[in-house]
Amino acid sequence: MAPDYFFRPMVSADLPLVRRWLETPEVRRWWGQPEQQYALVSGDLDHPDMDQFIIALDEHPFAYIQCYALSAWNQGFGVQPPRTRGIDQFIGEPGMIGCGHGSGFIWQFTGALLDSGIPRVVTDPDPDNGRAVRAYAKAGFQSDRVVDTADGPVLLMVRNP
């Protein structure tokens, strides 16, 4: 039986935890400079097009996921169905990496979005981040194409109902 992950809306009291996670080597490797990413994450806390969650397993927070409207972010993804949502995530607790939790909570989270009527979910891992690409594929995403962005190339991946 797959674990049941709990998604709690992120609040300002979670920012020290997220800051610590952004400073871990694996998150820093793929998300970039912790100070810059912290400013973005904290700045988006009240943005109407961005939903942010802390993910817990057995009441222990270990990861972060953000879900956003494409109207505000990632316009380079081309034409997508109306109401398509984008996601980005990371596992902040190093001991939880490589255990199948990424694909597990991504599957659960995006499945709930699709079940609610969202027509498509997209994500954009670095093409060199094999662990993330495999986790998204295991969570039902299909590789679409490489997209050039201001931050470099990303692999557009999509999950449909």
C-alpha positions as CSV (number, residue, x, y, z in Angstrom):
1,M,0.0,0.0,0.0
2,A,1.3,3.4,-1.0
3,P,2.0,6.0,1.8
4,D,-0.6,8.7,2.3
5,Y,1.0,12.0,2.2
6,F,-0.4,15.1,3.9
7,F,-0.3,18.5,2.1
8,R,-0.6,21.4,4.4
9,P,-0.8,25.0,3.0
10,M,2.5,26.7,3.7
11,V,2.3,29.7,6.1
12,S,4.9,32.3,7.1
13,A,5.8,30.2,10.2
14,D,7.2,27.5,7.7
15,L,9.7,29.9,6.1
16,P,12.6,29.0,8.5
17,L,12.1,25.3,7.6
18,V,12.0,26.0,3.9
19,R,15.1,28.2,4.2
20,R,16.9,25.3,5.8
21,W,15.8,22.9,3.1
22,L,16.9,25.3,0.4
23,E,20.4,25.2,1.8
24,T,20.7,21.4,1.6
25,P,23.2,20.3,-1.1
26,E,20.7,18.4,-3.2
27,V,18.1,21.2,-3.3
28,R,20.8,23.8,-3.9
29,R,22.2,21.7,-6.8
30,W,18.9,21.9,-8.7
31,W,17.1,25.0,-7.3
32,G,20.1,27.3,-7.2
33,Q,21.2,29.9,-4.7
34,P,19.3,29.5,-1.5
35,E,19.0,33.3,-0.8
36,Q,17.5,34.0,-4.3
37,Q,15.1,31.0,-4.1
38,Y,14.1,31.9,-0.5
39,A,13.2,35.4,-1.7
40,L,11.1,34.0,-4.5
41,V,9.3,31.4,-2.3
42,S,8.6,33.8,0.5
43,G,7.6,36.6,-1.9
44,D,5.0,34.3,-3.5
45,L,3.4,33.2,-0.2
46,D,0.4,35.5,-0.8
47,H,0.4,35.5,-4.6
48,P,-3.1,34.6,-5.8
49,D,-1.7,32.4,-8.7
50,M,0.6,30.4,-6.5
51,D,-0.3,27.7,-4.0
52,Q,2.5,26.3,-1.7
53,F,2.4,23.3,0.5
54,I,4.5,21.5,3.1
55,I,4.4,17.8,2.6
56,A,4.4,15.4,5.6
57,L,4.5,11.7,6.1
58,D,3.4,10.4,9.5
59,E,3.3,14.0,10.8
60,H,6.9,14.6,9.8
61,P,7.4,17.5,7.3
62,F,9.9,16.6,4.6
63,A,9.2,18.3,1.3
64,Y,7.8,21.3,-0.4
65,I,5.6,21.7,-3.5
66,Q,4.3,24.7,-5.3
67,C,1.4,24.7,-7.8
68,Y,0.9,27.7,-10.0
69,A,-1.3,29.1,-12.8
70,L,0.6,29.3,-16.1
71,S,-0.9,32.7,-16.7
72,A,1.6,34.1,-14.4
73,W,4.6,31.8,-14.9
74,N,6.3,29.8,-17.6
75,Q,4.8,31.4,-20.6
76,G,7.4,29.6,-22.8
77,F,5.5,26.3,-22.4
78,G,3.4,27.0,-25.4
79,V,-0.4,26.6,-25.7
80,Q,-1.8,24.6,-22.9
81,P,-5.4,23.8,-22.0
82,P,-7.1,26.6,-20.0
83,R,-6.6,26.1,-16.2
84,T,-3.5,24.0,-16.7
85,R,-1.3,24.1,-13.5
86,G,2.4,23.9,-13.2
87,I,4.3,22.3,-10.3
88,D,7.8,22.4,-8.8
89,Q,8.9,20.5,-5.7
90,F,11.8,19.3,-3.7
91,I,12.5,16.9,-0.8
92,G,14.2,18.9,1.9
93,E,15.1,16.1,4.3
94,P,18.1,14.3,2.8
95,G,17.2,10.9,4.4
96,M,13.9,10.9,2.4
97,I,15.6,11.2,-1.0
98,G,15.9,8.1,-3.1
99,C,13.1,6.2,-1.2
100,G,10.3,6.7,-3.8
101,H,8.7,9.5,-1.9
102,G,9.1,12.1,-4.7
103,S,7.1,10.1,-7.2
104,G,4.6,9.0,-4.5
105,F,3.6,12.5,-3.4
106,I,3.8,13.9,-6.9
107,W,1.4,11.1,-8.0
108,Q,-1.0,11.8,-5.1
109,F,-0.9,15.6,-5.5
110,T,-1.3,15.8,-9.3
111,G,-3.9,13.0,-9.2
112,A,-6.0,15.2,-6.8
113,L,-5.6,18.2,-9.2
114,L,-6.7,16.1,-12.2
115,D,-9.6,14.6,-10.3
116,S,-10.8,18.1,-9.4
117,G,-11.1,19.0,-13.1
118,I,-7.7,20.5,-13.8
119,P,-7.1,19.4,-17.4
120,R,-3.3,19.1,-17.3
121,V,-0.3,19.5,-15.0
122,V,3.1,20.5,-16.3
123,T,6.5,20.6,-14.8
124,D,10.0,21.6,-16.0
125,P,12.9,19.7,-14.5
126,D,16.5,20.3,-15.6
127,P,17.1,17.7,-18.3
128,D,20.2,16.6,-16.5
129,N,18.3,15.9,-13.3
130,G,17.8,12.2,-13.9
131,R,16.3,11.6,-10.5
132,A,13.6,14.2,-10.9
133,V,12.8,13.1,-14.5
134,R,12.4,9.5,-13.4
135,A,10.2,10.5,-10.4
136,Y,7.9,12.6,-12.6
137,A,7.7,9.7,-15.2
138,K,6.8,7.3,-12.4
139,A,4.2,9.8,-11.3
140,G,2.5,9.7,-14.7
141,F,4.2,12.5,-16.5
142,Q,5.2,12.2,-20.2
143,S,8.3,14.0,-21.6
144,D,7.1,16.6,-24.2
145,R,10.1,18.7,-25.3
146,V,13.1,20.7,-24.2
147,V,12.3,24.4,-23.8
148,D,14.8,27.1,-23.7
149,T,14.2,29.5,-20.7
150,A,16.1,32.4,-19.2
151,D,17.5,30.0,-16.7
152,G,18.6,27.5,-19.3
153,P,17.0,24.5,-20.9
154,V,14.2,22.6,-19.1
155,L,12.4,19.4,-20.0
156,L,8.7,20.1,-20.3
157,M,6.7,17.2,-18.9
158,V,3.0,16.8,-18.9
159,R,0.4,14.7,-17.0
160,N,-3.1,14.5,-18.3
161,P,-6.1,12.7,-16.8
